[in-house]
Amino acid sequence: MRSAAVVTVVVLLLVTPAAAEPERLYVTNLGGNTISVIDARSLKVTRTIPAGQDPHFAVVTPDGRRLFVTMAGADQVWVFDTASDKVVAKIPLGLRPTHLAMAPDGKFVYASLETSQEVGVINTLTHRVEARIPTGPEPHITSVSRDGKVVLVGGAESHQIFVIDPAARRLTDRVRVGFLPHLAVFSPDGRRAWASSTGSNALSVIDLATRAVVGTIDLGVNSHGMAVSPDGSILYVASEVGNTVLVVDTAQARIVARIPVGKMPHTLTLSRDGAYAYTADMDGGAVSVISTARRAVVATLPVGRAPSSVAVVER
């Protein structure tokens, strides 16, 4: 019986699929009009793709097959086939689209349009713009809840977070937060969100049921890009001024570690399992690779000029 049990365990280990891990990174080089492709295992830049003017932000579909990139200077969103890195569509969107967020099911991409004060809704299959949702002054970085039912947009100039119902495709609320908020990210259960502040040291904690700020966390520096660990226990916050990533314990609402990175970490992306964080160090011309277990930078990868975002392909 014991031998049979051992054989069964071995067979299960052989047939159980390996957990997804980062395969490639796509880095938008805003100042160089290029996209750097990085092998996430060897941590080497393997290719540089010519892009449109001002490639600002990139996201991938959940299956990793399509990459969507805002070309802010070209007023378009470009779609790449990640198998070939070839452009398969150029979507006219409006004046200077900047940031993108992918719906969890991969059916829609939400694009912020700061000039026209809208969020564009792009169908990822047809590449058509299905809606334009009016927001308020300077809609910045967009995020989507895990269930896909709520979209949050940082409204920098109004010091608010815009709340959008993506099913109804309309703005439903505005939450007053700290100074110059560029992003709000959800807790995994969708009950709370944290709003960054590029103009102050205060991180706002939002109760999404009441749509009210229920607390603030003094970071000691400003905040921009953020990401939440898969279990929601840790919030990673990039400070452009501090050249650091702050590790915040969400239950205790306090900083538990500070990780020095490159100059001006603009945005921050986590691998799906939360094992790695990647910062686009805009003034450093590099990507910092952070081991979240070690809470330390394990690699610094030179890319193009003024990298502004990192998209992770996992299969």
C-alpha positions in Angstrom: 0.0 0.0 0.0 2.8 2.4 0.9 4.5 1.8 -2.6 1.2 2.5 -4.3 0.8 5.7 -2.4 4.3 6.8 -3.3 3.6 6.1 -7.0 0.4 8.0 -6.8 2.1 11.0 -5.4 4.8 10.9 -8.0 2.2 10.7 -10.8 0.3 13.6 -9.4 3.5 15.7 -9.2 4.2 14.8 -12.8 0.8 15.7 -14.2 0.2 18.8 -12.0 0.8 21.9 -14.1 3.6 24.2 -13.0 2.6 27.5 -11.5 2.7 30.4 -13.9 5.9 32.4 -13.8 7.1 35.5 -15.5 8.2 34.8 -19.1 8.8 38.2 -20.6 8.7 41.8 -19.6 7.7 44.6 -21.9 9.0 48.1 -20.9 7.6 51.3 -22.5 10.5 53.7 -23.0 8.6 57.0 -23.0 11.5 59.2 -23.9 13.0 56.8 -26.6 9.9 55.8 -28.5 10.8 52.2 -28.1 9.6 49.1 -26.2 12.3 46.9 -24.5 11.6 43.1 -24.3 13.2 41.3 -21.4 13.6 37.6 -20.9 12.2 37.4 -17.3 14.3 34.3 -16.5 17.7 35.3 -17.8 16.9 39.0 -17.0 18.4 40.1 -20.3 17.0 42.6 -22.8 16.4 40.4 -25.9 14.9 42.9 -28.3 14.0 46.6 -28.7 10.8 47.3 -30.7 10.3 50.6 -32.5 7.1 52.3 -31.2 5.0 55.3 -31.9 5.5 58.7 -30.3 5.6 58.6 -26.5 4.8 55.0 -25.6 3.4 55.6 -22.1 1.8 52.5 -20.6 1.4 48.8 -21.4 -0.9 46.0 -20.3 -1.3 42.4 -21.4 -4.4 40.2 -21.8 -4.7 37.5 -19.2 -3.6 34.8 -21.7 -0.5 36.8 -22.5 -1.2 36.8 -26.2 -1.8 40.5 -26.8 0.0 43.6 -25.5 -1.9 47.0 -25.5 0.3 50.1 -25.4 -0.7 53.8 -25.3 1.1 55.9 -27.8 0.4 59.2 -26.2 2.0 61.4 -28.9 0.3 59.5 -31.7 -3.2 59.6 -30.0 -3.5 55.9 -30.4 -3.4 52.5 -28.6 -1.3 50.0 -30.4 -1.9 46.2 -30.1 1.0 43.7 -30.4 0.9 40.0 -30.9 3.3 38.8 -28.2 4.3 35.7 -30.2 5.8 37.8 -32.9 6.0 41.2 -31.3 4.3 42.6 -34.5 1.7 45.3 -34.4 -1.7 43.9 -35.3 -3.8 47.1 -34.8 -3.6 50.8 -34.2 -6.6 52.2 -32.4 -7.4 55.9 -32.7 -8.5 57.1 -29.3 -8.2 60.8 -28.8 -5.7 63.3 -27.5 -2.9 61.8 -25.6 -4.1 58.5 -24.1 -1.8 57.8 -21.2 -2.6 54.9 -18.9 -4.4 51.5 -19.3 -6.1 48.9 -17.2 -7.1 45.4 -18.3 -10.4 43.9 -17.2 -9.9 40.6 -15.3 -11.7 38.6 -18.0 -9.6 40.3 -20.7 -12.5 41.5 -22.7 -12.0 45.2 -22.3 -9.2 47.7 -21.8 -9.8 51.0 -20.0 -7.8 54.0 -21.2 -7.4 57.4 -19.6 -7.6 60.5 -21.7 -6.4 63.4 -19.7 -7.0 66.1 -22.3 -10.7 65.3 -23.0 -11.3 64.1 -19.4 -12.6 60.7 -20.3 -12.0 57.0 -19.9 -12.2 55.1 -23.2 -13.5 51.5 -23.3 -11.7 49.3 -25.9 -13.0 45.9 -26.9 -9.9 43.7 -27.0 -11.4 41.3 -29.6 -12.7 43.9 -32.1 -10.2 46.7 -31.2 -13.1 49.1 -31.3 -13.7 51.9 -28.8 -17.2 51.0 -27.5 -17.6 54.0 -25.1 -16.1 57.2 -23.7 -16.9 57.8 -20.1 -16.7 61.4 -18.9 -14.8 61.7 -15.6 -13.4 65.0 -14.4 -10.0 66.9 -14.5 -7.0 64.8 -15.5 -8.0 61.2 -15.2 -4.7 59.4 -14.6 -3.9 55.8 -13.8 -6.9 53.4 -14.0 -7.5 50.1 -12.0 -10.2 47.5 -12.1 -11.5 45.4 -9.2 -10.9 41.6 -9.3 -14.6 40.9 -10.0 -14.5 43.5 -12.8 -17.5 45.5 -11.4 -15.7 48.7 -10.3 -13.1 50.9 -12.1 -11.2 53.5 -10.1 -9.3 56.4 -11.8 -6.9 58.8 -10.2 -8.2 62.3 -10.7 -5.0 64.3 -10.0 -6.1 67.9 -10.5 -9.3 67.5 -8.6 -7.7 65.6 -5.7 -10.3 62.9 -6.2 -10.7 59.3 -7.1 -13.3 58.8 -9.8 -15.5 55.7 -9.4 -16.9 54.1 -12.6 -19.5 51.4 -13.1 -18.1 49.6 -16.1 -21.4 47.7 -16.8 -23.4 51.0 -16.9 -20.4 52.8 -18.4 -20.8 55.9 -16.3 -19.2 57.8 -13.5 -21.0 56.9 -10.2 -19.0 58.7 -7.5 -16.0 60.8 -6.6 -14.0 60.3 -3.5 -12.0 63.2 -2.1 -8.5 62.0 -1.1 -5.0 63.5 -0.7 -3.1 65.9 -2.9 -2.6 65.0 -6.6 -3.7 61.3 -6.5 -2.5 59.5 -9.6 -3.7 56.0 -8.7 -6.0 53.9 -6.5 -5.6 50.2 -6.1 -8.1 47.6 -4.8 -7.7 45.1 -1.9 -8.3 41.6 -3.3 -11.7 41.4 -1.7 -12.8 44.7 -3.2 -13.7 46.2 0.2 -10.9 48.8 0.4 -8.6 50.8 -1.9 -5.5 52.8 -1.3 -4.9 56.1 -3.1 -1.4 57.4 -3.8 -0.4 61.1 -3.5 2.2 62.6 -5.7 1.9 65.9 -3.9 2.1 64.8 -0.3 3.3 62.1 2.1 -0.2 60.8 2.9 -1.6 57.6 1.5 -5.4 57.5 1.7 -7.4 54.4 2.8 -10.8 54.2 1.1 -13.8 52.2 2.3 -15.5 51.2 -1.0 -18.8 50.5 0.6 -19.2 54.0 2.0 -17.0 55.6 -0.7 -15.2 57.5 2.1 -11.6 57.9 3.3 -11.3 56.0 6.6 -7.7 56.6 7.3 -4.3 57.9 6.1 -0.8 56.4 6.3 2.1 58.8 6.6 4.8 57.5 4.2 7.3 60.3 4.8 7.6 60.6 1.0 5.3 61.0 -1.9 3.7 58.0 -3.7 2.9 57.1 -7.3 2.8 53.6 -8.6 1.4 50.8 -6.4 0.6 47.1 -6.3 -1.0 44.8 -3.8 0.2 41.3 -2.9 -2.2 38.5 -3.9 -3.4 37.9 -0.4 -3.8 41.7 0.3 -1.5 41.7 3.3 1.2 43.9 1.7 1.0 47.1 -0.4 4.0 48.0 -2.4 4.3 51.8 -3.0 6.8 53.5 -5.4 8.0 56.9 -4.4 9.4 59.0 -7.3 10.9 61.5 -4.9 12.3 58.9 -2.5 13.7 56.6 -5.1 12.4 53.8 -3.0 9.6 51.2 -2.8 7.8 51.2 0.5 6.5 47.9 1.9 3.3 48.6 3.8 1.5 46.1 6.1 -2.1 46.7 5.2 -3.5 45.3 8.5 -1.3 47.4 10.7 -1.3 50.4 8.3 2.4 50.9 8.7 5.7 50.7 6.8 7.6 47.5 7.5 10.4 47.9 4.9 12.0 50.4 2.5 13.7 49.1 -0.6 16.0 51.5 -2.5 15.6 51.3 -6.3 16.6 53.4 -9.2 15.9 57.1 -9.9 12.3 58.1 -10.1 10.4 54.8 -9.9 7.3 55.8 -11.9 5.2 52.7 -11.9 5.3 49.3 -10.2 4.1 45.9 -11.3 3.9 42.6 -9.5 4.2 39.1 -10.9 1.0 37.1 -10.6 2.2 35.1 -7.6 3.7 38.2 -5.9 7.2 36.8 -5.9 8.7 39.7 -7.9 8.0 43.4 -8.2 9.3 45.5 -11.2 9.7 49.2 -11.1 10.1 51.5 -14.2 12.9 53.8 -13.0 12.2 56.8 -15.3 15.2 58.9 -14.5 17.5 55.9 -14.2 16.8 54.4 -17.6 16.3 51.0 -16.0 14.0 48.4 -14.5 14.6 47.3 -10.9 13.7 43.7 -10.2 12.7 43.1 -6.5 12.4 39.8 -4.7 9.5 40.4 -2.4 10.6 37.6 -0.1 14.0 39.1 0.4 12.7 42.7 0.1 15.7 43.6 -1.9 16.6 44.5 -5.5 18.1 41.4 -7.2 18.8 42.9 -10.6 18.9 46.3 -12.3 18.3 46.1 -16.0 19.2 49.1 -18.3 16.5 49.7 -20.9 15.7 52.7 -23.0 15.2 56.4 -22.2 12.6 57.3 -19.6 11.0 53.9 -19.0 7.4 54.5 -17.8 5.8 51.1 -17.3 6.4 47.4 -17.2 4.0 44.7 -18.4 4.5 41.1 -17.4 3.7 38.1 -19.7 3.1 34.9 -17.8 2.0 31.6 -19.2 
